[in-house]
Amino acid sequence: MGKGIFEKIRFLFDCLLEVIYQEPYMCILCGKELEEKTYICTSCEGNFNKVCTKVKIEQDAEIFIDECIAIYEFKGKVREIVHDLKYKGKRDRAELIAYLIYKNINLEADLITWVPQSNTTYNKRGYNQAKDIAECLSKLTGLKCEELLLRVKQTKSQVLLSGAERWYNVCDAFCAKRDLKGINVLIVDDVVTTGATLNFCSKALKQKGAHKVYAVCFAKSC
């Protein structure tokens, strides 16, 4: 009994020390001390080329997505952040990306979801960076985050494919897990290029009754 009480007192004391001697907030990119938890300093953020643009999706296929917005151009430090998250295991970049999306876009939806990976990619990486971003964005917005999409067709990586090949590659590659009648859904991803993946994710969601499907991406690649 005495030992249990001692452990509880020690735990409370440790918590008090954490409050009194709180670690300073640091810029994820340069390490500069921040006054509040903004993840990035104004100097580093100033190096990003902000576009906050509606992505125009042009293709012969039917368009199912209602709106897609990208925040930055996929180059320089923005590209580095994405690569750190996707290929170097720096998953704290998801918090930064979610914060910058939250800061720059007025998000309106009933549910947040993400683009599912192929089994090959997930097994190799061990995590889905889009899911990480979506979950961080959920915490910032208070919007519920839920896994709504499944890949029903294992596809090739889109990276080296042409525009037309990208559309063919992911055509009808997804299905929605449950009924979504009347629900507005926000899909989160790191980078958008042609919009093919997001469009067919939107198709799957609307086949299950989703009212509107929007997408927000950290960056737009040419």
Buried (B, 14 or more C-beta within 10 A) or exposed (E): EEEEEEEEEEEEEEEEEEEEEEEEBBBBBEEBEBEEEBBBBEEBBEEBEBBEEEBEBEBEEEEBBBEBBBBBBBBEBBBEBBEBBBEEEBBBBBBBBBBBBBEBBEBEBBBBBBBBBBEEBBEEEEBBBBBBBBBBBBEBBEBEBBEBBEBEEEBEEBEEBEEEBBBEBBBEBBBBBEEBEEBBBBBBBBBBBBBBBBBBBBBBBBBBEBBBBBBBBBBBBE
